[in-house]
Amino acid sequence: MSLEYLIRITGPMLEGARTTILLFLLAIVTSIPLGFVFTLMVKSAIKPLAWLANGYIYIMRGTPLLLQMLFFCFGLPVIPVIGEYLVMDRFVAACLAFTLNYAAYFAEIFRGGLLSVDKGQYEAAQVLGLGRWHTMTRIVLPQMFRVALPAVSNESITMVKDTALLYAVAVPELLHFAQTAVNRDFTIMPFFIAGIIYLLMTLVLTLLFKWLERKFKFQ
């Protein structure tokens, strides 16, 4: 196994990793705020809104992400009458599936964070004369964020690994180029290189979230 060969197969795989990273970034910056919105809907006093959010979370967490990706890529276009208007680029469809799926998981993480805040904190805020907005932004949300941070970190690392599902809808990402090299050259070395690249990406995320945990004095 020559160095020249390793360099030759690593180039395309790094190109695929760029697609992987782009999907991750788009999904993470959209799913976290959307997840928080669903958390607020679940906690809402308006029952139909809470029922809608709970139903959404149940469906998205109860069905495989791969199935949701296939639905957005190949299912929407065959819906009668409106299907022709729902045709999307496969990468866009995958981003949409990732965002909607992970928003459900983040919603549950944030809900757990809110439940961890002691009721005495709300009562103390009332005693101090703080309004609902200031109670949430100055007391409740910072505590919720600290509690939720380790779970958000874990879910983010899972998302990086789930990007390999793009392979199933023929989007050329990291695993696609690794599989192509394996089939072409009859060697499993591309899989090892792909594994190293995934480990490096998750290492960066792990270090980032550890830094955030130290910054917010979680440890």
MDAnalysis code that builds the backbone (N, CA, C; Angstrom):
import MDAnalysis as mda
import numpy as np

u = mda.Universe.empty(657, n_residues=219, atom_resindex=np.repeat(np.arange(219), 3), trajectory=True)
u.add_TopologyAttr("name", ["N", "CA", "C"] * 219)
u.add_TopologyAttr("resid", np.arange(1, 220))
u.add_TopologyAttr("resname", ["MET", "SER", "LEU", "GLU", "TYR", "LEU", "ILE", "ARG", "ILE", "THR", "GLY", "PRO", "MET", "LEU", "GLU", "GLY", "ALA", "ARG", "THR", "THR", "ILE", "LEU", "LEU", "PHE", "LEU", "LEU", "ALA", "ILE", "VAL", "THR", "SER", "ILE", "PRO", "LEU", "GLY", "PHE", "VAL", "PHE", "THR", "LEU", "MET", "VAL", "LYS", "SER", "ALA", "ILE", "LYS", "PRO", "LEU", "ALA", "TRP", "LEU", "ALA", "ASN", "GLY", "TYR", "ILE", "TYR", "ILE", "MET", "ARG", "GLY", "THR", "PRO", "LEU", "LEU", "LEU", "GLN", "MET", "LEU", "PHE", "PHE", "CYS", "PHE", "GLY", "LEU", "PRO", "VAL", "ILE", "PRO", "VAL", "ILE", "GLY", "GLU", "TYR", "LEU", "VAL", "MET", "ASP", "ARG", "PHE", "VAL", "ALA", "ALA", "CYS", "LEU", "ALA", "PHE", "THR", "LEU", "ASN", "TYR", "ALA", "ALA", "TYR", "PHE", "ALA", "GLU", "ILE", "PHE", "ARG", "GLY", "GLY", "LEU", "LEU", "SER", "VAL", "ASP", "LYS", "GLY", "GLN", "TYR", "GLU", "ALA", "ALA", "GLN", "VAL", "LEU", "GLY", "LEU", "GLY", "ARG", "TRP", "HIS", "THR", "MET", "THR", "ARG", "ILE", "VAL", "LEU", "PRO", "GLN", "MET", "PHE", "ARG", "VAL", "ALA", "LEU", "PRO", "ALA", "VAL", "SER", "ASN", "GLU", "SER", "ILE", "THR", "MET", "VAL", "LYS", "ASP", "THR", "ALA", "LEU", "LEU", "TYR", "ALA", "VAL", "ALA", "VAL", "PRO", "GLU", "LEU", "LEU", "HIS", "PHE", "ALA", "GLN", "THR", "ALA", "VAL", "ASN", "ARG", "ASP", "PHE", "THR", "ILE", "MET", "PRO", "PHE", "PHE", "ILE", "ALA", "GLY", "ILE", "ILE", "TYR", "LEU", "LEU", "MET", "THR", "LEU", "VAL", "LEU", "THR", "LEU", "LEU", "PHE", "LYS", "TRP", "LEU", "GLU", "ARG", "LYS", "PHE", "LYS", "PHE", "GLN"])
u.atoms.positions = np.array([
    [0.852, -1.194, 0.000],
    [0.000, 0.000, 0.000],
    [0.898, 1.258, 0.000],
    [0.979, 1.892, -1.152],
    [1.908, 3.021, -1.283],
    [1.268, 4.310, -0.779],
    [2.166, 5.255, -0.435],
    [1.704, 6.574, 0.011],
    [0.944, 7.281, -1.110],
    [1.417, 7.050, -2.330],
    [0.766, 7.677, -3.482],
    [-0.692, 7.209, -3.596],
    [-0.917, 5.917, -3.350],
    [-2.280, 5.380, -3.430],
    [-3.167, 6.001, -2.340],
    [-2.595, 6.095, -1.125],
    [-3.377, 6.661, -0.029],
    [-3.778, 8.105, -0.326],
    [-2.847, 8.855, -0.897],
    [-3.152, 10.252, -1.241],
    [-4.219, 10.302, -2.336],
    [-4.122, 9.383, -3.283],
    [-5.055, 9.379, -4.415],
    [-6.492, 9.081, -3.975],
    [-6.662, 8.174, -3.015],
    [-8.033, 7.846, -2.594],
    [-8.552, 8.801, -1.518],
    [-7.611, 9.461, -0.818],
    [-8.048, 10.360, 0.249],
    [-8.641, 11.654, -0.305],
    [-8.136, 12.094, -1.454],
    [-8.640, 13.341, -2.051],
    [-10.145, 13.323, -2.273],
    [-10.660, 12.343, -3.042],
    [-12.120, 12.274, -3.242],
    [-12.896, 12.099, -1.946],
    [-12.312, 11.353, -0.994],
    [-13.022, 11.135, 0.273],
    [-13.129, 12.432, 1.076],
    [-12.106, 13.259, 0.987],
    [-12.183, 14.561, 1.659],
    [-13.241, 15.438, 0.990],
    [-13.364, 15.296, -0.322],
    [-14.424, 16.025, -1.031],
    [-15.797, 15.567, -0.534],
    [-15.922, 14.240, -0.345],
    [-17.176, 13.717, 0.210],
    [-17.398, 14.197, 1.630],
    [-16.304, 14.310, 2.398],
    [-16.428, 14.788, 3.781],
    [-16.942, 16.230, 3.807],
    [-16.625, 16.993, 2.766],
    [-17.134, 18.374, 2.695],
    [-18.658, 18.372, 2.617],
    [-19.223, 17.446, 1.832],
    [-20.682, 17.316, 1.767],
    [-21.239, 16.897, 3.126],
    [-20.531, 15.965, 3.776],
    [-20.954, 15.504, 5.105],
    [-21.000, 16.668, 6.093],
    [-19.934, 17.475, 6.095],
    [-19.859, 18.606, 7.029],
    [-20.930, 19.649, 6.712],
    [-21.152, 19.900, 5.413],
    [-22.171, 20.888, 5.025],
    [-23.553, 20.451, 5.499],
    [-23.880, 19.178, 5.302],
    [-25.173, 18.670, 5.769],
    [-25.288, 18.815, 7.286],
    [-24.217, 18.452, 7.991],
    [-24.250, 18.540, 9.449],
    [-24.487, 19.980, 9.904],
    [-23.744, 20.920, 9.317],
    [-23.873, 22.320, 9.743],
    [-25.278, 22.862, 9.477],
    [-25.801, 22.567, 8.280],
    [-27.152, 23.038, 7.956],
    [-28.187, 22.425, 8.891],
    [-28.026, 21.136, 9.174],
    [-29.017, 20.447, 10.016],
    [-28.930, 20.913, 11.475],
    [-27.717, 21.135, 11.970],
    [-27.578, 21.472, 13.387],
    [-28.080, 22.890, 13.671],
    [-27.806, 23.834, 12.746],
    [-28.218, 25.219, 13.004],
    [-29.718, 25.426, 12.798],
    [-30.366, 24.496, 12.121],
    [-31.816, 24.632, 11.930],
    [-32.603, 23.752, 12.908],
    [-32.067, 22.593, 13.241],
    [-32.836, 21.666, 14.095],
    [-32.857, 22.098, 15.558],
    [-31.784, 22.723, 16.043],
    [-31.766, 23.134, 17.451],
    [-32.815, 24.224, 17.733],
    [-32.864, 25.317, 16.959],
    [-33.931, 26.308, 17.213],
    [-35.327, 25.735, 17.002],
    [-35.476, 24.898, 15.964],
    [-36.791, 24.295, 15.713],
    [-37.183, 23.369, 16.867],
    [-36.215, 22.641, 17.397],
    [-36.492, 21.778, 18.541],
    [-36.956, 22.574, 19.743],
    [-36.344, 23.737, 19.948],
    [-36.758, 24.576, 21.083],
    [-38.178, 25.098, 20.887],
    [-38.521, 25.424, 19.640],
    [-39.887, 25.868, 19.357],
    [-40.885, 24.760, 19.702],
    [-40.551, 23.529, 19.335],
    [-41.442, 22.405, 19.665],
    [-41.528, 22.196, 21.173],
    [-40.431, 22.441, 21.881],
    [-40.469, 22.336, 23.339],
    [-41.465, 23.341, 23.917],
    [-41.421, 24.567, 23.417],
    [-42.357, 25.588, 23.894],
    [-43.794, 25.212, 23.548],
    [-43.974, 24.617, 22.358],
    [-45.324, 24.191, 21.978],
    [-45.836, 23.087, 22.914],
    [-44.949, 22.148, 23.247],
    [-45.354, 21.067, 24.161],
    [-45.745, 21.624, 25.519],
    [-45.044, 22.661, 25.965],
    [-45.314, 23.244, 27.278],
    [-46.435, 24.276, 27.232],
    [-46.962, 24.519, 26.036],
    [-47.975, 25.559, 25.882],
    [-49.274, 25.202, 26.606],
    [-49.945, 26.240, 27.105],
    [-51.251, 26.031, 27.747],
    [-52.343, 25.811, 26.710],
    [-52.042, 26.100, 25.457],
    [-53.014, 25.865, 24.373],
    [-52.937, 24.401, 23.981],
    [-53.916, 23.642, 24.407],
    [-53.863, 22.186, 24.271],
    [-53.693, 21.689, 22.837],
    [-54.432, 22.218, 21.854],
    [-54.232, 21.722, 20.477],
    [-52.796, 21.899, 19.997],
    [-52.166, 22.999, 20.432],
    [-50.776, 23.236, 20.039],
    [-49.861, 22.183, 20.678],
    [-50.112, 21.888, 21.941],
    [-49.311, 20.872, 22.641],
    [-49.540, 19.492, 22.018],
    [-50.799, 19.185, 21.671],
    [-51.091, 17.885, 21.061],
    [-50.381, 17.763, 19.708],
    [-50.406, 18.849, 18.939],
    [-49.750, 18.840, 17.624],
    [-48.249, 18.580, 17.774],
    [-47.621, 19.275, 18.722],
    [-46.185, 19.102, 18.921],
    [-45.861, 17.698, 19.416],
    [-46.668, 17.195, 20.356],
    [-46.430, 15.843, 20.860],
    [-46.595, 14.796, 19.757],
    [-47.603, 14.988, 18.903],
    [-47.801, 14.068, 17.790],
    [-46.644, 14.090, 16.821],
    [-46.175, 15.285, 16.540],
    [-45.023, 15.427, 15.633],
    [-43.796, 14.715, 16.199],
    [-43.517, 14.971, 17.478],
    [-42.337, 14.362, 18.112],
    [-42.454, 12.840, 18.120],
    [-43.658, 12.356, 18.409],
    [-43.865, 10.896, 18.434],
    [-43.594, 10.284, 17.061],
    [-44.093, 10.916, 16.015],
    [-43.920, 10.366, 14.662],
    [-42.459, 10.408, 14.231],
    [-41.797, 11.548, 14.464],
    [-40.422, 11.692, 13.979],
    [-39.446, 10.820, 14.753],
    [-39.708, 10.626, 16.056],
    [-38.825, 9.760, 16.844],
    [-39.170, 8.284, 16.667],
    [-40.376, 8.015, 16.243],
    [-40.832, 6.628, 16.143],
    [-40.609, 5.993, 14.797],
    [-40.122, 6.770, 13.824],
    [-39.854, 6.209, 12.501],
    [-38.384, 6.450, 12.144],
    [-37.787, 5.556, 11.368],
    [-36.353, 5.690, 11.063],
    [-36.046, 6.931, 10.218],
    [-34.906, 7.521, 10.492],
    [-34.457, 8.670, 9.705],
    [-34.305, 8.293, 8.238],
    [-33.846, 7.071, 7.987],
    [-33.674, 6.636, 6.598],
    [-35.018, 6.629, 5.871],
    [-36.053, 6.150, 6.542],
    [-37.394, 6.126, 5.941],
    [-37.867, 7.545, 5.638],
    [-37.597, 8.458, 6.546],
    [-38.004, 9.858, 6.326],
    [-37.251, 10.458, 5.141],
    [-35.969, 10.129, 5.012],
    [-35.202, 10.628, 3.869],
    [-35.771, 10.083, 2.562],
    [-36.077, 8.801, 2.548],
    [-36.627, 8.197, 1.329],
    [-37.984, 8.810, 0.994],
    [-38.770, 9.140, 2.041],
    [-40.081, 9.755, 1.809],
    [-39.928, 11.132, 1.150],
    [-39.000, 11.934, 1.688],
    [-38.822, 13.277, 1.122],
    [-38.229, 13.229, -0.292],
    [-37.351, 12.225, -0.534],
    [-36.704, 12.141, -1.850],
    [-37.626, 11.534, -2.902],
    [-38.291, 10.434, -2.523],
    [-39.030, 9.673, -3.530],
    [-40.536, 9.596, -3.263],
    [-40.960, 9.890, -2.037],
    [-42.372, 9.780, -1.707],
    [-43.168, 11.022, -2.048],
    [-42.631, 12.184, -1.712],
    [-43.364, 13.427, -1.962],
    [-43.706, 13.624, -3.439],
    [-42.763, 13.339, -4.363],
    [-43.083, 13.602, -5.783],
    [-44.221, 12.757, -6.344],
    [-44.581, 11.659, -5.687],
    [-45.644, 10.813, -6.247],
    [-46.996, 11.070, -5.580],
    [-47.057, 12.085, -4.717],
    [-48.352, 12.447, -4.137],
    [-49.246, 13.011, -5.242],
    [-50.465, 12.524, -5.368],
    [-51.338, 13.014, -6.445],
    [-51.550, 14.530, -6.385],
    [-51.623, 15.139, -7.513],
    [-51.937, 16.558, -7.735],
    [-50.775, 17.475, -7.353],
    [-50.289, 17.379, -6.114],
    [-49.259, 18.342, -5.668],
    [-47.843, 17.776, -5.758],
    [-47.725, 16.483, -6.100],
    [-46.412, 15.846, -6.082],
    [-45.388, 16.525, -6.976],
    [-45.825, 17.020, -8.133],
    [-44.878, 17.626, -9.076],
    [-44.275, 18.920, -8.524],
    [-44.938, 19.519, -7.540],
    [-44.405, 20.749, -6.938],
    [-43.502, 20.452, -5.734],
    [-43.390, 19.188, -5.378],
    [-42.633, 18.812, -4.179],
    [-41.340, 18.075, -4.521],
    [-40.919, 18.177, -5.762],
    [-39.665, 17.538, -6.163],
    [-38.498, 18.398, -5.680],
    [-37.603, 17.769, -4.947],
    [-36.453, 18.503, -4.400],
    [-35.151, 17.828, -4.805],
    [-34.098, 18.628, -4.821],
    [-32.764, 18.063, -4.949],
    [-32.556, 17.087, -3.783],
    [-31.854, 15.996, -4.020],
    [-31.738, 14.970, -2.976],
    [-30.979, 15.478, -1.757],
    [-30.005, 16.325, -1.958],
    [-29.282, 16.873, -0.808],
    [-30.215, 17.760, 0.016],
    [-31.021, 18.565, -0.666],
    [-31.980, 19.434, 0.042],
    [-32.997, 18.586, 0.804],
    [-33.484, 17.529, 0.144],
    [-34.449, 16.638, 0.801],
    [-33.826, 15.985, 2.037],
    [-32.552, 15.603, 1.923],
    [-31.868, 14.991, 3.068],
    [-31.714, 16.005, 4.210],
    [-31.372, 17.241, 3.866],
    [-31.255, 18.289, 4.887],
    [-32.582, 18.484, 5.613],
    [-33.670, 18.487, 4.828],
    [-34.993, 18.664, 5.426],
    [-35.322, 17.510, 6.375],
    [-35.012, 16.290, 5.943],
    [-35.282, 15.118, 6.786],
    [-34.448, 15.171, 8.069],
    [-33.183, 15.511, 7.951],
    [-32.316, 15.606, 9.131],
    [-32.838, 16.676, 10.096],
    [-33.205, 17.827, 9.548],
    [-33.666, 18.928, 10.394],
    [-34.924, 18.540, 11.161],
    [-35.906, 17.997, 10.447],
    [-37.176, 17.655, 11.085],
    [-37.014, 16.502, 12.069],
    [-36.165, 15.544, 11.730],
    [-35.954, 14.407, 12.622],
    [-35.234, 14.826, 13.904],
    [-34.140, 15.529, 13.751],
    [-33.356, 15.891, 14.943],
    [-34.037, 16.974, 15.771],
    [-34.894, 17.777, 15.151],
    [-35.647, 18.766, 15.939],
    [-36.501, 18.064, 16.984],
    [-37.044, 16.896, 16.628],
    [-37.866, 16.139, 17.584],
    [-37.011, 15.670, 18.767],
    [-35.809, 15.207, 18.485],
    [-34.932, 14.743, 19.572],
    [-34.478, 15.925, 20.441],
    [-34.120, 17.027, 19.799],
    [-33.687, 18.191, 20.576],
    [-34.845, 18.740, 21.418],
    [-36.066, 18.636, 20.891],
    [-37.230, 19.101, 21.652],
    [-37.349, 18.327, 22.962],
    [-37.135, 17.024, 22.905],
    [-37.208, 16.213, 24.118],
    [-36.053, 16.528, 25.071],
    [-34.882, 16.789, 24.511],
    [-33.730, 17.147, 25.351],
    [-33.999, 18.455, 26.088],
    [-34.517, 19.440, 25.363],
    [-34.801, 20.738, 25.988],
    [-35.944, 20.617, 27.002],
    [-36.914, 19.762, 26.699],
    [-38.014, 19.555, 27.653],
    [-37.475, 18.984, 28.963],
    [-36.549, 18.035, 28.834],
    [-35.919, 17.483, 30.032],
    [-35.158, 18.547, 30.799],
    [-34.496, 19.444, 30.047],
    [-33.766, 20.529, 30.701],
    [-34.697, 21.460, 31.451],
    [-35.852, 21.761, 30.859],
    [-36.824, 22.640, 31.527],
    [-37.383, 21.973, 32.785],
    [-37.645, 20.670, 32.704],
    [-38.200, 19.960, 33.857],
    [-37.204, 19.908, 35.014],
    [-35.917, 20.023, 34.691],
    [-34.896, 19.942, 35.745],
    [-34.806, 21.225, 36.569],
    [-35.374, 22.302, 36.049],
    [-35.321, 23.569, 36.783],
    [-36.312, 23.514, 37.936],
    [-35.804, 23.722, 39.127],
    [-36.637, 23.619, 40.330],
    [-37.748, 24.684, 40.328],
    [-38.943, 24.294, 40.806],
    [-40.062, 25.241, 40.837],
    [-39.761, 26.439, 41.736],
    [-38.884, 26.216, 42.682],
    [-38.511, 27.321, 43.560],
    [-37.855, 28.467, 42.811],
    [-37.226, 28.141, 41.670],
    [-36.592, 29.187, 40.869],
    [-37.650, 30.149, 40.300],
    [-38.781, 29.566, 39.879],
    [-39.864, 30.403, 39.355],
    [-40.448, 31.264, 40.482],
    [-40.619, 30.635, 41.652],
    [-41.189, 31.377, 42.782],
    [-40.258, 32.498, 43.219],
    [-38.950, 32.216, 43.197],
    [-37.978, 33.249, 43.564],
    [-38.030, 34.417, 42.585],
    [-38.209, 34.080, 41.295],
    [-38.296, 35.130, 40.286],
    [-39.523, 36.016, 40.516],
    [-40.630, 35.381, 40.911],
    [-41.847, 36.155, 41.190],
    [-41.635, 37.077, 42.383],
    [-40.964, 36.539, 43.416],
    [-40.690, 37.349, 44.606],
    [-39.847, 38.567, 44.246],
    [-38.916, 38.355, 43.308],
    [-38.043, 39.463, 42.890],
    [-38.744, 40.424, 41.936],
    [-39.953, 40.067, 41.534],
    [-40.716, 40.954, 40.660],
    [-40.360, 40.837, 39.189],
    [-39.728, 39.730, 38.815],
    [-39.362, 39.550, 37.409],
    [-40.576, 39.108, 36.603],
    [-40.691, 39.620, 35.403],
    [-41.771, 39.221, 34.512],
    [-41.460, 37.860, 33.886],
    [-42.415, 37.375, 33.090],
    [-42.256, 36.046, 32.473],
    [-41.044, 35.999, 31.545],
    [-40.864, 37.062, 30.769],
    [-39.752, 37.095, 29.813],
    [-38.402, 37.051, 30.525],
    [-38.238, 37.908, 31.537],
    [-36.974, 37.949, 32.264],
    [-36.744, 36.662, 33.067],
    [-37.831, 36.081, 33.575],
    [-37.687, 34.807, 34.304],
    [-37.130, 33.727, 33.384],
    [-37.656, 33.693, 32.159],
    [-37.211, 32.670, 31.217],
    [-35.780, 32.926, 30.748],
    [-35.490, 34.164, 30.344],
    [-34.199, 34.437, 29.716],
    [-33.045, 34.552, 30.713],
    [-33.344, 34.989, 31.936],
    [-32.253, 35.193, 32.899],
    [-32.092, 34.049, 33.885],
    [-33.146, 33.291, 34.127],
    [-33.067, 32.254, 35.163],
    [-33.270, 30.850, 34.589],
    [-34.362, 30.670, 33.857],
    [-34.726, 29.317, 33.433],
    [-33.857, 28.818, 32.284],
    [-33.764, 29.604, 31.204],
    [-33.053, 29.119, 30.015],
    [-31.564, 28.860, 30.260],
    [-30.841, 29.710, 30.998],
    [-29.431, 29.380, 31.261],
    [-29.265, 28.045, 31.991],
    [-30.151, 27.765, 32.961],
    [-30.068, 26.486, 33.675],
    [-30.439, 25.325, 32.768],
    [-31.475, 25.536, 31.952],
    [-31.879, 24.499, 31.005],
    [-30.749, 24.180, 30.040],
    [-30.070, 25.220, 29.566],
    [-28.992, 25.025, 28.600],
    [-27.848, 24.214, 29.206],
    [-27.485, 24.527, 30.455],
    [-26.397, 23.790, 31.097],
    [-26.753, 22.314, 31.264],
    [-27.982, 22.041, 31.643],
    [-28.403, 20.647, 31.834],
    [-28.471, 19.912, 30.497],
    [-28.950, 20.608, 29.460],
    [-29.161, 19.957, 28.169],
    [-27.875, 19.788, 27.367],
    [-26.836, 20.532, 27.719],
    [-25.634, 20.568, 26.880],
    [-25.006, 19.190, 26.643],
    [-24.798, 18.339, 27.666],
    [-24.202, 17.024, 27.381],
    [-25.057, 16.185, 26.422],
    [-26.376, 16.244, 26.586],
    [-27.246, 15.471, 25.694],
    [-27.220, 16.038, 24.276],
    [-27.147, 17.365, 24.161],
    [-27.036, 17.988, 22.830],
    [-25.732, 17.563, 22.174],
    [-24.669, 17.497, 22.966],
    [-23.369, 17.053, 22.451],
    [-23.473, 15.633, 21.910],
    [-24.072, 14.757, 22.685],
    [-24.214, 13.358, 22.267],
    [-25.036, 13.241, 20.985],
    [-26.124, 14.008, 20.923],
    [-26.998, 13.947, 19.738],
    [-26.286, 14.514, 18.506],
    [-25.464, 15.520, 18.700],
    [-24.728, 16.114, 17.580],
    [-23.721, 15.124, 17.009],
    [-23.053, 14.382, 17.882],
    [-22.099, 13.373, 17.411],
    [-22.834, 12.257, 16.660],
    [-24.002, 11.893, 17.160],
    [-24.814, 10.895, 16.443],
    [-25.202, 11.410, 15.058],
    [-25.492, 12.708, 14.973],
    [-25.871, 13.287, 13.683],
    [-24.726, 13.169, 12.674],
    [-23.490, 13.391, 13.130],
    [-22.344, 13.264, 12.221],
    [-22.303, 11.858, 11.621],
    [-22.490, 10.868, 12.464],
    [-22.440, 9.482, 11.978],
    [-23.635, 9.165, 11.083],
    [-24.784, 9.763, 11.393],
    [-25.985, 9.507, 10.572],
    [-25.870, 10.093, 9.170],
    [-24.948, 11.023, 8.968],
    [-24.804, 11.592, 7.618],
    [-24.419, 10.523, 6.599],
    [-23.909, 9.384, 7.090],
    [-23.587, 8.284, 6.176],
    [-24.842, 7.771, 5.467],
    [-26.025, 8.088, 6.002],
    [-27.274, 7.661, 5.365],
    [-27.479, 8.328, 4.006],
    [-26.756, 9.412, 3.755],
    [-26.848, 10.051, 2.433],
    [-26.513, 9.052, 1.327],
    [-25.698, 8.080, 1.685],
    [-25.307, 7.039, 0.729],
    [-26.534, 6.348, 0.137],
    [-27.590, 6.217, 0.955],
    [-28.785, 5.488, 0.523],
    [-29.585, 6.238, -0.527],
    [-29.426, 7.558, -0.595],
    [-30.173, 8.327, -1.601],
    [-29.229, 8.874, -2.673],
    [-28.067, 8.217, -2.789],
    [-27.118, 8.496, -3.881],
    [-26.560, 9.909, -3.862],
    [-26.406, 10.478, -2.685],
    [-25.693, 11.762, -2.571],
    [-24.226, 11.437, -2.313],
    [-23.313, 11.915, -3.134],
    [-21.900, 11.544, -2.998],
    [-21.246, 12.161, -1.762],
    [-21.292, 11.454, -0.665],
    [-20.627, 11.927, 0.569],
    [-19.435, 11.019, 0.868],
    [-18.915, 11.119, 2.060],
    [-17.684, 10.411, 2.424],
    [-17.764, 8.905, 2.197],
    [-18.817, 8.282, 2.701],
    [-18.928, 6.820, 2.589],
    [-19.079, 6.383, 1.141],
    [-19.728, 7.215, 0.335],
    [-19.903, 6.889, -1.079],
    [-18.537, 6.741, -1.766],
    [-17.641, 7.682, -1.522],
    [-16.322, 7.611, -2.166],
    [-15.498, 6.457, -1.591],
    [-15.666, 6.163, -0.299],
    [-14.949, 5.035, 0.291],
    [-15.409, 3.720, -0.337],
    [-16.731, 3.559, -0.474],
    [-17.279, 2.338, -1.065],
    [-16.837, 2.193, -2.518],
    [-16.829, 3.304, -3.237],
    [-16.389, 3.272, -4.640],
    [-14.950, 2.791, -4.745],
    [-14.073, 3.296, -3.869],
    [-12.662, 2.893, -3.898],
    [-12.501, 1.420, -3.514],
    [-13.303, 0.953, -2.558],
    [-13.223, -0.455, -2.148],
    [-13.623, -1.364, -3.308],
    [-14.723, -1.020, -3.959],
    [-15.193, -1.842, -5.076],
    [-14.203, -1.827, -6.243],
    [-13.582, -0.699, -6.458],
    [-12.674, -0.560, -7.605],
    [-11.330, -1.234, -7.357],
    [-10.801, -1.102, -6.134],
    [-9.416, -1.529, -5.865],
    [-9.331, -2.822, -5.059],
    [-10.456, -3.361, -4.630],
    [-10.475, -4.612, -3.857],
    [-9.583, -4.525, -2.615],
    [-9.735, -3.463, -1.873],
    [-9.023, -3.284, -0.610],
    [-9.947, -2.582, 0.380],
    [-9.775, -2.890, 1.655],
    [-10.636, -2.256, 2.662],
    [-9.989, -1.010, 3.269],
    [-8.807, -0.651, 2.745],
    [-8.122, 0.532, 3.283],
    [-8.989, 1.803, 3.239],
    [-9.785, 2.039, 2.162],
    [-10.651, 3.245, 2.160],
    [-11.609, 3.298, 3.342],
    [-12.082, 2.135, 3.798],
    [-12.971, 2.127, 4.964],
    [-12.227, 2.609, 6.211],
    [-10.960, 2.206, 6.360],
    [-10.169, 2.661, 7.509],
    [-9.970, 4.174, 7.456],
    [-9.687, 4.673, 6.243],
    [-9.484, 6.127, 6.105],
    [-10.780, 6.872, 6.397],
    [-11.901, 6.321, 5.895],
    [-13.204, 6.954, 6.177],
    [-13.464, 6.972, 7.684],
    [-13.118, 5.858, 8.357],
    [-13.303, 5.805, 9.808],
    [-12.476, 6.857, 10.524],
    [-11.241, 7.054, 10.051],
    [-10.369, 8.067, 10.670],
    [-10.954, 9.465, 10.480],
    [-11.488, 9.725, 9.273],
    [-12.071, 11.053, 9.015],
    [-13.292, 11.283, 9.906],
    [-14.141, 10.256, 10.042],
    [-15.304, 10.397, 10.944],
    [-14.836, 10.646, 12.378],
    [-13.800, 9.915, 12.805],
    [-13.300, 10.099, 14.170],
    [-12.766, 11.515, 14.380],
    [-12.094, 12.051, 13.353],
    [-11.574, 13.420, 13.477],
    [-12.710, 14.433, 13.594],
    [-13.775, 14.208, 12.811],
    [-14.914, 15.138, 12.870],
    [-15.583, 15.076, 14.244],
    [-15.770, 13.865, 14.762],
    [-16.412, 13.749, 16.076],
    [-15.483, 14.247, 17.185],
    [-14.169, 14.125, 16.967],
    [-13.226, 14.646, 17.962],
    [-13.344, 16.161, 18.076],
    [-13.451, 16.822, 16.922],
    [-13.593, 18.287, 16.930],
    [-14.862, 18.680, 17.684],
    [-15.963, 17.959, 17.408],
    [-17.222, 18.255, 18.099],
    [-17.107, 18.002, 19.604],
    [-16.469, 16.889, 19.950],
    [-16.314, 16.562, 21.367],
    [-15.541, 17.656, 22.095],
    [-14.441, 18.101, 21.492],
    [-13.631, 19.156, 22.119],
    [-14.425, 20.460, 22.220],
    [-15.212, 20.758, 21.173],
    [-16.012, 21.985, 21.187],
    [-17.022, 21.957, 22.335],
    [-17.731, 20.846, 22.486],
    [-18.744, 20.781, 23.545],
    [-18.110, 20.705, 24.935],
    [-16.933, 20.074, 25.045],
    [-16.236, 20.085, 26.334],
    [-15.869, 21.515, 26.720],
    [-15.449, 22.273, 25.711],
    [-15.107, 23.680, 25.961],
    [-16.342, 24.459, 26.407],
    [-17.476, 24.197, 25.740],
    [-18.716, 24.873, 26.125],
    [-19.131, 24.497, 27.548],
    [-18.957, 23.218, 27.896],
    [-19.322, 22.796, 29.245],
    [-18.451, 23.482, 30.291],
    [-17.148, 23.626, 29.980],
    [-16.266, 24.336, 30.929],
    [-16.633, 25.813, 31.002],
    [-16.964, 26.388, 29.831],
    [-17.298, 27.821, 29.783],
    [-18.529, 28.130, 30.628],
    [-19.501, 27.213, 30.575],
    [-20.727, 27.437, 31.344],
    [-20.666, 26.752, 32.707],
    [-19.438, 26.311, 33.074],
    [-19.174, 25.769, 34.413],
    [-20.106, 24.624, 34.749],
    [-20.280, 23.737, 33.743],
    [-21.108, 22.568, 34.024],
    [-20.354, 21.559, 34.881],
    [-19.009, 21.454, 34.652],
    [-18.226, 20.474, 35.386],
    [-17.741, 21.073, 36.706],
])
